[in-house]
Amino acid sequence: MNKNHLLTAAALAGLTLLSACATATPYAPADLTSSRSYRPGFTESKLEEGRFRLTFAGNDLTPRDTVETYLLYRAAELTLQEGYDWFEVVNRDTDSRSRTVYTDPFPGAYSGLSWRYYGRSRWTGWGMGYNSWDAQEYTRYEARAEIVLHKGPKPDGDPNAYDARSIQSNLESRIVRPVDGQR
């Protein structure tokens, strides 16, 4: 094995170790001091008394269901922190952004133009050798909602009304919090 192949193998081993450590976005506030344009976690903006805009952004490993669950949990948590009992979702949306990453399965191997032979004296024109690049699609989800907070019992029959204590209690087991400085 030559030096280039050893370096490539070492780089791939390092990437494998890094990807093994990667985890879905935990339930935590977004790091608004970060210089990165994409900040996983939750944010909120108070629009007026009892009215908030919330977001939860996940990383490439966070499924859509988790992002939407964390947003709903944050709405319940914020409702109780503000001294209210239930909240109404007046606007809700989830965006997705996908990207595809292509990797060469044979780094450093011949990948130039070549002739191909397909048996029985049949030659084809020019083709690419080793053109089976691996493709991996990554999708990030970001859920947004505008909520209005209310006091007293939640009205029956309104599909946009949520009891904050009930939501918090029912979703708590699905919430993964950060460990040791993880974001």
JOPEHU-V315750 format. One record per residue. PSI is psi as a letter, one per 40 degrees, with the letter a starting at -180 (* if undefined). Layout:
psi:PSI
psi:PSI
//
This chain:
psi:h
psi:i
psi:d
psi:d
psi:d
psi:d
psi:d
psi:d
psi:d
psi:d
psi:d
psi:d
psi:d
psi:d
psi:d
psi:d
psi:d
psi:d
psi:d
psi:d
psi:e
psi:i
psi:i
psi:i
psi:h
psi:i
psi:h
psi:i
psi:i
psi:i
psi:g
psi:e
psi:e
psi:i
psi:e
psi:i
psi:d
psi:h
psi:g
psi:i
psi:a
psi:i
psi:i
psi:i
psi:h
psi:h
psi:d
psi:i
psi:h
psi:e
psi:h
psi:i
psi:h
psi:i
psi:i
psi:h
psi:h
psi:i
psi:a
psi:e
psi:e
psi:h
psi:i
psi:d
psi:d
psi:d
psi:d
psi:d
psi:d
psi:d
psi:d
psi:d
psi:d
psi:d
psi:d
psi:d
psi:d
psi:d
psi:d
psi:d
psi:d
psi:e
psi:f
psi:i
psi:d
psi:i
psi:i
psi:h
psi:h
psi:e
psi:h
psi:h
psi:i
psi:h
psi:i
psi:i
psi:h
psi:i
psi:i
psi:h
psi:h
psi:h
psi:i
psi:h
psi:e
psi:g
psi:h
psi:e
psi:i
psi:h
psi:f
psi:a
psi:i
psi:i
psi:i
psi:h
psi:h
psi:f
psi:i
psi:f
psi:f
psi:h
psi:i
psi:i
psi:a
psi:i
psi:i
psi:h
psi:i
psi:f
psi:f
psi:g
psi:i
psi:h
psi:h
psi:h
psi:h
psi:h
psi:h
psi:h
psi:i
psi:h
psi:i
psi:i
psi:i
psi:h
psi:i
psi:h
psi:i
psi:i
psi:i
psi:a
psi:i
psi:h
psi:i
psi:i
psi:e
psi:h
psi:e
psi:e
psi:h
psi:h
psi:h
psi:d
psi:d
psi:d
psi:d
psi:d
psi:d
psi:d
psi:e
psi:d
psi:e
psi:e
psi:h
psi:h
psi:i
psi:i
psi:h
psi:g
psi:e
psi:i
psi:*
//
